[in-house]
């Protein structure tokens, strides 16, 4: 009997875990379809089930609890997008789907919890929160206010025309993190058509967002891989393609300086500093250029020395007697 009692907690935990799993789907497209039919939203859990400590903690403290499951499924379809290290229990299709979704929604850390409408458009993002099921449900409820406000502006825009409609749509999108905008591309395109002169400034903001995404996707990995010439080339292309101005252009040019300096092309890097300052002398980056300039000039002077001079140390100051 002692051994049976010892095993009871294990069986209870296994039963609860198995029961909880029934309410989580791994098929994203099927979940979207069901959400549309049932007029619910999606709660998508991007997790690393066999390596992410905070993911496991969130699952044990919240997602496996009956209180959470019963309340959450009234408003959401629960979707689990797992990126484990051991993929032996996942089909190739599921692995491909999960990797694609993590890239599409720009998941940077785990756990990432996204709230999406039935079209797959995100309206909120969160992660681990302490306090158990009740606290987590209250936390999620706060995001519904943001969704209601977004929908309110979308509804207001429907009967409007021209710039007024563009303004209402822009208000809706400004409620959201800029990283969500790729999932609202049809709305973005509509605003750009309705406001061709960019009187709302939305086109400029959108271009800068696209440039930032391209920077993170291409330039930064190239710098990390020490492919400096490629990084410089693509930086220039991004500036031209997205017609960048102001601080965003300065930022891309600063990456060119970094790439040149890492190749010990210090004089070329130094020549870029004045053009960077000229774009916006009051920007934070422009104010940092004296430090960059001093470092580059020191590197140039050091490089000009002979190997013997570089190793030479100045004589010690005479001691006072």
Backbone torsions as a table, in degrees:
resi	resn	phi	psi	omega
1	UNK	NA	-36.8	-179.9
2	UNK	-59.2	-42.3	-179.1
3	UNK	-68.1	-36.2	179.3
4	UNK	-64.7	-44.1	-180.0
5	UNK	-64.4	-36.7	179.8
6	UNK	-64.0	-34.5	-177.5
7	UNK	-82.4	-17.6	-175.7
8	UNK	-54.5	-47.8	179.9
9	UNK	-56.7	-36.3	179.9
10	UNK	-64.1	-45.8	-179.1
11	UNK	-66.3	-37.3	178.3
12	UNK	-64.1	-45.0	-179.6
13	UNK	-63.6	-41.7	-179.9
14	UNK	-63.4	-40.5	-179.4
15	UNK	-65.9	-41.9	179.6
16	UNK	-65.2	-44.2	-179.9
17	UNK	-61.7	-44.7	179.4
18	UNK	-63.0	-41.0	179.7
19	UNK	-64.7	-42.2	-179.5
20	UNK	-63.5	-38.2	-177.7
21	UNK	-61.9	-26.0	-179.1
22	UNK	-61.7	-26.0	-174.4
23	UNK	-94.4	-1.6	179.3
24	UNK	-109.6	125.8	176.4
25	UNK	-100.2	155.5	176.7
26	UNK	-111.5	0.5	-179.0
27	UNK	-98.7	102.2	-172.6
28	UNK	-65.9	-46.7	-177.3
29	UNK	-65.7	-38.8	177.5
30	UNK	-64.7	-37.6	179.0
31	UNK	-65.3	-40.9	177.6
32	UNK	-60.5	-43.9	-179.9
33	UNK	-63.2	-44.8	179.8
34	UNK	-66.3	-36.6	179.2
35	UNK	-63.7	-40.4	178.9
36	UNK	-64.8	-40.8	-179.0
37	UNK	-68.9	-37.3	-176.6
38	UNK	-95.1	-1.0	-179.8
39	UNK	57.1	47.1	176.8
40	UNK	-118.1	169.2	172.8
41	UNK	-99.7	177.7	-179.9
42	UNK	-112.3	134.9	169.3
43	UNK	-110.4	112.4	-173.9
44	UNK	-110.5	121.3	-178.0
45	UNK	-102.7	103.9	173.2
46	UNK	-85.3	114.9	-170.6
47	UNK	-136.3	159.4	169.9
48	UNK	-119.0	88.4	-165.4
49	UNK	-64.2	-23.8	-176.2
50	UNK	-114.7	12.2	-179.8
51	UNK	-145.4	-21.7	-174.8
52	UNK	-92.5	109.7	-176.8
53	UNK	-61.3	-42.7	-179.3
54	UNK	-69.3	-30.8	176.2
55	UNK	-64.7	-45.3	-179.4
56	UNK	-64.6	-40.5	179.7
57	UNK	-63.4	-43.7	179.0
58	UNK	-64.1	-40.1	178.6
59	UNK	-62.9	-47.2	-176.7
60	UNK	-69.5	-38.7	-174.3
61	UNK	-84.2	-25.7	-173.1
62	UNK	-129.1	-62.1	-167.2
63	UNK	-67.7	-22.5	178.3
64	UNK	-90.9	-3.2	-175.5
65	UNK	-84.7	135.7	-179.6
66	UNK	-57.9	-38.2	-179.8
67	UNK	-58.8	-43.8	-179.9
68	UNK	-68.9	-48.0	-175.2
69	UNK	-59.0	-48.0	-176.8
70	UNK	-64.3	-38.8	-179.0
71	UNK	-78.2	-43.7	-174.1
72	UNK	-66.3	-38.8	-175.4
73	UNK	-71.7	-7.5	173.7
74	UNK	-71.6	-29.2	-176.5
75	UNK	-112.0	-22.1	-171.3
76	UNK	-130.8	150.7	160.0
77	UNK	-88.3	127.4	-176.0
78	UNK	-91.3	122.6	-175.6
79	UNK	-124.3	129.4	179.1
80	UNK	-108.9	119.0	176.4
81	UNK	-112.7	99.0	-171.8
82	UNK	-99.9	130.8	174.8
83	UNK	-121.0	74.3	-177.5
84	UNK	-79.9	167.6	173.3
85	UNK	-78.1	-39.9	176.3
86	UNK	-90.1	106.0	-176.2
87	UNK	-101.0	15.7	-175.6
88	UNK	-64.8	-23.1	-179.5
89	UNK	-96.9	6.8	179.2
90	UNK	-111.4	140.8	175.6
91	UNK	-73.6	161.4	178.2
92	UNK	-61.7	-35.2	179.9
93	UNK	-65.0	-43.1	179.2
94	UNK	-65.8	-41.5	178.7
95	UNK	-61.0	-43.1	179.8
96	UNK	-65.8	-43.6	178.3
97	UNK	-59.2	-47.7	-175.2
98	UNK	-66.1	-40.9	178.3
99	UNK	-64.7	-40.9	179.8
100	UNK	-64.4	-43.1	-179.1
101	UNK	-67.1	-41.6	179.0
102	UNK	-61.1	-37.3	177.5
103	UNK	-72.3	-45.2	-177.5
104	UNK	-61.4	-39.9	-178.4
105	UNK	-94.3	9.6	174.4
106	UNK	52.9	48.0	178.9
107	UNK	-71.4	121.5	-176.4
108	UNK	-105.6	-23.5	-177.9
109	UNK	-148.7	168.2	-176.7
110	UNK	-129.9	142.1	-3.4
111	UNK	-76.8	144.7	168.8
112	UNK	-114.6	123.6	179.2
113	UNK	-110.4	118.3	179.1
114	UNK	-110.5	138.9	171.8
115	UNK	-104.9	123.2	-177.2
116	UNK	-123.6	152.7	170.1
117	UNK	-81.1	179.4	-174.9
118	UNK	-65.8	-16.7	176.9
119	UNK	-85.6	-4.5	-178.5
120	UNK	88.3	12.8	179.7
121	UNK	-88.3	122.3	-177.8
122	UNK	-73.3	143.6	174.6
123	UNK	-129.9	-4.8	176.6
124	UNK	-161.4	154.2	178.1
125	UNK	-140.9	138.9	177.1
126	UNK	-150.0	-166.3	-179.2
127	UNK	-154.9	-137.5	178.8
128	UNK	-71.6	137.0	173.3
129	UNK	-136.5	133.1	179.5
130	UNK	-80.3	161.8	175.9
131	UNK	119.2	-8.6	177.2
132	UNK	85.1	-172.5	-173.1
133	UNK	-58.6	-46.8	-175.8
134	UNK	-61.4	-46.2	179.9
135	UNK	-64.7	-38.6	-178.2
136	UNK	-68.8	-39.7	178.1
137	UNK	-63.4	-39.6	176.8
138	UNK	-65.0	-39.0	177.3
139	UNK	-59.8	-45.9	179.4
140	UNK	-64.9	-36.4	-177.6
141	UNK	-62.8	-31.1	178.8
142	UNK	-61.3	-33.0	-178.5
143	UNK	-71.5	-22.4	-179.3
144	UNK	-64.2	-28.9	177.4
145	UNK	-62.3	-39.9	178.8
146	UNK	-65.4	-40.6	178.2
147	UNK	-63.9	-43.7	179.5
148	UNK	-61.4	-39.5	179.0
149	UNK	-67.8	-41.6	176.8
150	UNK	-58.6	-48.6	-178.8
151	UNK	-64.1	-33.9	178.6
152	UNK	-61.3	-45.1	179.5
153	UNK	-68.1	-37.3	176.8
154	UNK	-61.7	-41.0	179.1
155	UNK	-67.2	-40.7	178.8
156	UNK	-62.1	-31.7	-176.3
157	UNK	-74.4	-26.2	-171.9
158	UNK	-54.3	-47.9	-177.8
159	UNK	-84.1	-5.0	-174.4
160	UNK	-85.0	167.1	179.1
161	UNK	-132.3	160.7	171.2
162	UNK	55.6	-137.6	-174.0
163	UNK	-64.2	-33.0	179.2
164	UNK	-64.3	-39.9	177.4
165	UNK	-67.7	-42.6	178.3
166	UNK	-58.7	-41.3	-179.1
167	UNK	-64.8	-41.1	179.5
168	UNK	-66.0	-41.4	178.2
169	UNK	-65.6	-40.5	179.3
170	UNK	-63.8	-37.4	177.3
171	UNK	-61.1	-39.7	178.9
172	UNK	-62.7	-45.1	-176.8
173	UNK	-72.4	-27.9	179.7
174	UNK	-70.6	-13.1	175.3
175	UNK	-75.1	-14.0	-171.7
176	UNK	-105.5	153.0	171.5
177	UNK	-59.9	144.3	-176.6
178	UNK	-60.9	-26.9	180.0
179	UNK	-67.3	-14.4	179.0
180	UNK	-83.0	-17.7	-170.4
181	UNK	-58.6	-34.1	177.3
182	UNK	-56.1	-23.4	-179.9
183	UNK	-88.8	3.0	175.6
184	UNK	-121.8	34.6	-171.2
185	UNK	-60.6	-38.0	-179.8
186	UNK	-64.3	-36.7	177.4
187	UNK	-70.3	-41.0	176.8
188	UNK	-58.8	-47.3	-179.3
189	UNK	-61.5	-38.2	-179.8
190	UNK	-64.9	-41.9	178.3
191	UNK	-61.7	-42.6	-178.4
192	UNK	-64.1	-35.4	177.9
193	UNK	-71.8	-41.4	-177.1
194	UNK	-72.3	-22.2	-177.7
195	UNK	-128.9	69.2	-173.7
196	UNK	-64.9	-23.8	179.1
197	UNK	-90.7	0.3	-179.9
198	UNK	56.9	43.7	178.2
199	UNK	-66.3	-22.4	178.8
200	UNK	-87.4	-11.6	-178.3
201	UNK	75.9	8.6	-176.5
202	UNK	-72.5	-38.2	-179.2
203	UNK	-61.4	-42.8	179.1
204	UNK	-61.5	-44.5	179.7
205	UNK	-62.4	-40.2	-178.8
206	UNK	-67.3	-40.6	178.2
207	UNK	-62.0	-41.9	179.7
208	UNK	-65.9	-36.7	177.1
209	UNK	-64.3	-46.8	179.6
210	UNK	-61.8	-39.2	178.6
211	UNK	-64.6	-40.7	178.7
212	UNK	-63.2	-41.6	178.6
213	UNK	-64.0	-40.8	178.5
214	UNK	-66.4	-38.5	177.3
215	UNK	-59.0	-49.4	-177.9
216	UNK	-67.4	-32.7	-176.7
217	UNK	-78.2	-33.6	-172.3
218	UNK	-118.1	-55.6	-171.8
219	UNK	-66.9	-48.7	-177.3
220	UNK	-61.2	-45.1	176.1
221	UNK	-60.9	-35.5	178.8
222	UNK	-66.7	-39.3	176.7
223	UNK	-64.2	-42.2	178.7
224	UNK	-63.5	-34.4	179.6
225	UNK	-84.0	2.2	-179.9
226	UNK	61.5	31.9	174.1
227	UNK	-96.9	72.8	-166.9
228	UNK	-69.5	-40.5	-179.6
229	UNK	-63.5	-39.5	177.9
230	UNK	-65.4	-39.8	179.5
231	UNK	-62.9	-41.8	178.4
232	UNK	-63.5	-45.4	-179.1
233	UNK	-59.3	-46.8	-177.2
234	UNK	-71.8	-34.5	175.7
235	UNK	-57.8	-45.6	178.7
236	UNK	-63.4	-39.8	180.0
237	UNK	-65.2	-39.5	179.5
238	UNK	-64.6	-43.5	178.6
239	UNK	-58.4	-43.7	-178.2
240	UNK	-72.6	-46.3	-176.0
241	UNK	-61.2	-42.1	-175.5
242	UNK	-101.2	9.1	176.6
243	UNK	48.5	51.5	-175.5
244	UNK	-71.9	144.1	177.7
245	UNK	-134.4	172.3	172.4
246	UNK	59.6	-144.6	-174.0
247	UNK	-62.2	-34.5	-179.5
248	UNK	-64.3	-38.9	176.4
249	UNK	-67.4	-40.6	177.5
250	UNK	-58.9	-40.6	-178.5
251	UNK	-61.7	-45.4	179.6
252	UNK	-64.6	-39.2	178.8
253	UNK	-67.7	-32.1	177.5
254	UNK	-64.7	-34.4	176.0
255	UNK	-66.4	-32.3	174.9
256	UNK	-64.5	-41.2	177.6
257	UNK	-59.4	-45.1	-180.0
258	UNK	-61.2	-45.0	-179.1
259	UNK	-63.1	-41.8	178.7
260	UNK	-66.1	-43.0	-179.4
261	UNK	-63.0	-36.2	179.8
262	UNK	-69.7	-16.4	175.3
263	UNK	-99.6	8.1	-177.4
264	UNK	62.4	27.4	174.5
265	UNK	-94.1	62.6	-169.7
266	UNK	-66.4	-37.7	-178.8
267	UNK	-66.2	-40.0	177.4
268	UNK	-64.5	-40.3	179.0
269	UNK	-64.0	-40.5	-179.0
270	UNK	-62.7	-36.5	-178.8
271	UNK	-66.6	-18.8	-179.6
272	UNK	-83.1	-17.2	-172.7
273	UNK	-66.2	-44.7	180.0
274	UNK	-63.5	-44.1	175.3
275	UNK	-60.2	-34.6	177.8
276	UNK	-64.8	-46.4	-179.8
277	UNK	-62.2	-41.2	-175.6
278	UNK	-61.7	-28.5	-179.1
279	UNK	-62.4	-45.0	179.2
280	UNK	-159.1	91.7	-176.1
281	UNK	-61.6	-20.7	-176.7
282	UNK	-93.7	-2.0	-178.4
283	UNK	-70.9	159.7	179.9
284	UNK	-61.9	-39.2	-179.9
285	UNK	-65.5	-40.6	178.9
286	UNK	-62.4	-36.2	-179.9
287	UNK	-70.1	-18.4	179.3
288	UNK	-90.0	-9.7	-174.6
289	UNK	-63.6	-30.9	175.8
290	UNK	-57.3	-36.4	177.7
291	UNK	-66.7	-44.5	177.6
292	UNK	-60.6	-43.3	-177.9
293	UNK	-60.4	-46.5	-179.2
294	UNK	-61.6	-41.0	179.7
295	UNK	-65.3	-41.2	-179.8
296	UNK	-68.8	-42.0	179.3
297	UNK	-63.9	-38.0	177.2
298	UNK	-65.0	-40.2	179.7
299	UNK	-66.3	-38.0	178.4
300	UNK	-64.7	-44.7	-179.6
301	UNK	-63.9	-39.9	-179.2
302	UNK	-67.4	-39.0	-179.3
303	UNK	-67.9	-28.2	-178.5
304	UNK	-74.4	-19.1	-179.5
305	UNK	-73.2	154.6	173.9
306	UNK	-73.4	160.2	177.0
307	UNK	-54.5	-36.9	-180.0
308	UNK	-66.7	-40.5	179.8
309	UNK	-66.6	-36.4	-179.9
310	UNK	-65.1	-32.6	-178.7
311	UNK	-85.8	-17.3	-176.3
312	UNK	-67.3	133.7	177.9
313	UNK	-109.6	143.3	-179.3
314	UNK	-66.5	149.2	179.6
315	UNK	-65.3	148.4	-179.4
316	UNK	-69.8	147.1	178.5
317	UNK	-66.9	141.3	180.0
318	UNK	-64.5	143.6	179.7
319	UNK	-75.7	144.3	175.6
320	UNK	-77.3	131.0	178.6
321	UNK	-111.0	NA	NA
